[in-house]
Amino acid sequence: MRDLIRAREAAVKDRTRKRQELRSFLLRHGKIYSGLKAWGTKYLKWQHGLSFSYPCWAF
């Protein structure tokens, strides 16, 4: 049980870290979300609709 709890905590930390990295990337490239709640359905749709000057930056 302890291993399961530690694995979940590690996964949550990793998800948080990756979300912060993605938001920093978007901010560096001038992509600012004007909505209220990040990581909701509207935010994810907004993310998928973004366009960048270089194709390798798309996700």
URUR-V237206 format. One line per field, one symbol per residue. phi: phi as a letter, one per 20 degrees, with the letter a starting at -180 (. if undefined). Layout:
# URUR-V237206
phi = ???
This chain:
# URUR-V237206
phi = .fffffffffffffffffffffffgfffdmedeefedfmeffffffgfefccfcffefc
